């Protein structure tokens, strides 16, 4: 992580802390901190899910998709290909 990325991350954390503490100014500090932690976790979960949605399919996934007759699986994201594989499996009643 370079200095620019660190500054961006710290800036986001400061913004989030100010936002949470502003919205919860009448709460005890301990509760404010808990809310901040939970909101921060939720944001991180959303970021991770967004990253996963843009990941490229694995070689194993691509091979399986080709074996099912799915055309151009390289164009799909990992998530999209997984959904397409499940769709084809459900149509063909493949167990598993």
C-alpha positions as CSV (number, residue, x, y, z in Angstrom):
1,X,0.0,0.0,0.0
2,X,1.5,3.3,-1.0
3,X,1.2,6.7,0.8
4,X,-1.6,7.9,-1.5
5,X,-3.7,4.8,-0.8
6,X,-3.1,5.1,3.0
7,X,-4.1,8.8,2.9
8,X,-7.3,7.8,1.1
9,X,-8.1,5.1,3.6
10,X,-7.4,7.3,6.6
11,X,-9.6,10.0,5.0
12,X,-12.5,7.6,4.5
13,X,-12.1,6.4,8.1
14,X,-12.1,10.0,9.5
15,X,-15.2,10.9,7.4
16,X,-17.0,7.8,8.6
17,X,-16.1,8.5,12.2
18,X,-17.3,12.1,12.0
19,X,-20.5,11.0,10.3
20,X,-21.3,8.3,12.9
21,X,-20.4,10.5,15.8
22,X,-22.5,13.4,14.4
23,X,-25.5,11.1,13.9
24,X,-25.1,9.6,17.4
25,X,-24.0,12.6,19.4
26,X,-26.6,12.0,22.2
27,X,-25.3,8.4,22.7
28,X,-22.7,7.3,25.2
29,X,-19.2,7.1,23.6
30,X,-19.1,3.3,24.0
31,X,-22.3,2.9,21.9
32,X,-20.9,5.4,19.3
33,X,-17.8,3.3,19.0
34,X,-19.8,0.1,18.6
35,X,-22.0,1.7,15.9
36,X,-18.8,2.9,14.1
37,X,-17.3,-0.6,14.2
38,X,-20.5,-2.1,12.8
39,X,-20.9,0.4,10.1
40,X,-17.3,0.0,9.2
41,X,-17.7,-3.8,9.0
42,X,-20.8,-3.4,6.8
43,X,-18.9,-1.1,4.4
44,X,-16.0,-3.5,4.2
45,X,-18.4,-6.4,3.5
46,X,-20.0,-4.4,0.6
47,X,-16.5,-3.6,-0.8
48,X,-15.5,-7.2,-0.7
49,X,-18.7,-8.3,-2.4
50,X,-18.2,-5.7,-5.1
51,X,-14.6,-7.0,-5.7
52,X,-15.8,-10.6,-5.9
53,X,-18.4,-9.6,-8.5
54,X,-15.7,-8.4,-10.9
55,X,-13.3,-11.3,-10.4
56,X,-12.4,-13.4,-13.3
57,X,-13.5,-17.1,-13.4
58,X,-11.2,-19.7,-12.1
59,X,-9.7,-22.3,-14.6
60,X,-11.7,-25.0,-12.9
61,X,-14.9,-22.9,-13.4
62,X,-14.0,-22.3,-17.1
63,X,-13.4,-25.9,-17.8
64,X,-16.6,-27.0,-16.1
65,X,-18.6,-24.3,-18.0
66,X,-17.1,-25.5,-21.4
67,X,-18.0,-29.1,-20.5
68,X,-21.5,-27.9,-20.0
69,X,-21.5,-26.3,-23.4
70,X,-21.5,-22.7,-22.1
71,X,-20.1,-20.5,-24.9
72,X,-17.5,-17.8,-24.3
73,X,-17.2,-18.3,-20.5
74,X,-14.1,-16.0,-20.4
75,X,-16.4,-13.0,-20.9
76,X,-18.3,-13.8,-17.7
77,X,-17.2,-12.7,-14.2
78,X,-16.7,-15.4,-11.6
79,X,-20.2,-14.6,-10.2
80,X,-21.9,-14.5,-13.6
81,X,-20.3,-17.7,-14.7
82,X,-21.3,-19.4,-11.4
83,X,-24.9,-18.3,-12.0
84,X,-24.8,-19.5,-15.6
85,X,-23.4,-22.9,-14.5
86,X,-26.2,-23.2,-11.9
87,X,-28.8,-22.3,-14.5
88,X,-27.6,-24.9,-16.9
89,X,-27.2,-27.5,-14.1
90,X,-30.8,-26.9,-13.0
91,X,-32.1,-27.3,-16.6
92,X,-30.2,-30.6,-17.0
93,X,-30.9,-31.8,-13.5
94,X,-27.3,-32.4,-12.7
95,X,-26.9,-33.3,-9.0
96,X,-24.5,-31.4,-6.8
